Amino acid sequence: MRTRLFGVVALGLALLLLLTGGTAAQTPVPGSTVAQAPVPGSTIVVAMAYEPDTLYYYGGSSMPLAQQHVTQAFLDGPIDNRTFDYQPVILDKLPSLDDGDAITQTVTVHAGEWYVDEWGNVVMATQDITATQIVATFSLKTGILWSDGQPLTTADSVFGFQVDCHPDTPTYKYTCERTASYQAVSDQVAVWTSLPGYFDPEYFIHFWTPLPEHLLGSMTPKEILESDYGRHPLGWGAFVVDEWIAGQYISLSRNPNYWQAGLPHVDHLVFRFIPDPDQALQALLRGEVHLVTSDATGQSRAQVLAYLDLEAQGVLDAHFTPTTWWEHIDFDIQPTDGRPAFFAGPEVRQAVAYGTNRQKMVDDILYGQSLVSHSFVPPQNPYYPPAGVLTEYPYEPDTARALLESVGWRDDDGDGIREAHGVVYQVPTWDWSAGTYGPTQTVTIPDGTPFEVTFKTTQAELRYQTGAQLQQDLAAVGISVTLEYLPGRHLFDPGPDGPLYGRKFDLAEYAWLFGVEPACELYQAWNISDWANGWSGQNPSGWVNQPYDEACYQALHTLSASQRALYFYEAQRLFSERLPVLPLLYRVSAALGNSNLLNVQLDPTAVSDLWNVEAWELSSHGQATPEGGGGVQSNDGRTTVTLGPGDVAETVTLTLTPWVVVPGGSLAGIGHAFDLTAVYASTGEPASLVPGNTFDLEIHYGDAELTTPVREETLALYYWDGDEWVVEPSSSVDPANNVVTATPDHFSLWAVLGETNRVYLPIISRNY
């Protein structure tokens, strides 16, 4: 898979520290950090599956993906959710108990006042009690403006809170109901205080998305909802909504007041609505769109294989990412319908794990684009244990056979299916009537019982494939599996009659949706699906493990991230060792990109494929032939490369990619840096000029780009020789016409740099 993941220097040149004297290392980094005036020809077109109903952030109880795609362009944060963690965007940092900008305090709740009880319910106190509440302080970055030029302050965030929590606003009120107060104590500082008793490990994300109080403050929440604000919203992000033509497109343009210097890299962003995946693909292949979002691509095996084939041909880039959907197979440890408890013993469950080739599932079914799962927490999550904590089960059928033999499952009659011979399990139980752990039960499988089980799942394409492989793999270790593919609604019918929640199955495959918070409570004993909870428990396996329950409880009732991690590690260790379910893999999604669209980075927990749209940019392609020459021009039209007849010995393909350079020392850039590469069209090998020949380079700049302390008369074209920036001897500058020209004899990484009287501390960049 060809991915172009170019790192972007955070805040760019604006964050360079000015020093005096000395020199600094010179480091080229990709991207762009110098603001440029809008120019023609710099547009990215995105195809998404559906048209949003509104762009008003508080316009509904949930934000459909179509709305999230567009809001990523004109809102920025305020807090991102990536790699199963949270990152501040327009905040200086996230508050933390460890840092002191979040605290817990014990308060008295008087009779008649509201608090949150131990079950998480908001209730009124009938007598004076004491409870703990959380106070988190949020600090907004300075200098952030609304796109209309007005300052964005914490008062706008408090206004967003007031609108969100108003009964006329159709949003989910859970956090509102558990908030004692949310106040702006200054233009840059807001303080959230929980209702006493509300235990929220994610206290640090309760900074409300701002609404422009200067624009909407005179309107009621109902009036805002009924106004046209949802089609003409205001934001502080990289783009501004310009036009929305119903049924056709939404167009946006560069926000001149965007707070991140030099971004976005393009001047226009257009969203088209193409619900048919094949039509979206054709639009991409015709060059009408640059990206097809993952919700607008087909996910069938045939479609994905077609995408991979087109990528192999160099026609497009397929951007894959594992999703937050986790496929797993539950073992029925305590069936309710009298069937043998085949999987009541952990050794048998471990044997199934060793006997199932999960890596082959990833390779064959998910095209090698996903990962084998080992826990109910994905590897990207900060609470995933360090190496060596989890018990992992590579494909080892001989180990599976040995484990089955060790507990009495043998194939004495040689028919290929094992039978029970003295199979006895000790099974911990949960006593619903007492609400505590019951006695350990002895479960005996009658001698001669063949190891013949059913595998129940839905009719999804992926599960037909996983089921078929599971059947084949387990047959090889002596377990016969009958496959049953049910309509989804039937698999999940409520108990006591439903197969899953009624605990009337042997093996069952389905998926959970991951969040940032590890959902260890799914496998606690109190969550077993049973009569006492109306057959609604989310632990249909019937697994009971008291040490696991205790570790999970502590993890979910501890605010310190470091302490929570230790408890989560222990819970996962026990889960992987005792294996109440067999983790399989993570589903994948794919977005399709034009090969000249750079910096697309899909993330499993980001709200949209466009989470970093401000960093997207377009490379340019051109061609030169021996007979007629040729060239390439940057997408913004400011850089032109021209080769004449005879400059190359055979046809070459030219690619011009924008970069950021942070030269250091006495040099400074003005935002014009690019990598110019050439390959032979016939072989794809690096190309060079005919010896003794040169080509023409012309770079136009604007006066606005001279805001850095660069002396214009010293501007010149430099190339990177691998260690330092070297001035191109043929370079010259025409200050009257704002143009730098040169006639170099090689392709390289180039930058227009100039002398300055100041010295910059270098930025060390990281490519992600």
Order of alpha helices (4+ residues) and beta strands (2+ residues): beta-beta-beta-alpha-beta-beta-beta-beta-beta-beta-alpha-alpha-beta-beta-alpha-alpha-beta-beta-beta-alpha-beta-alpha-beta-alpha-alpha-beta-beta-beta-beta-beta-beta-beta-alpha-beta-alpha-beta-alpha-alpha-beta-beta-beta-beta-beta-beta-beta-beta-beta-beta-beta-beta-beta-beta
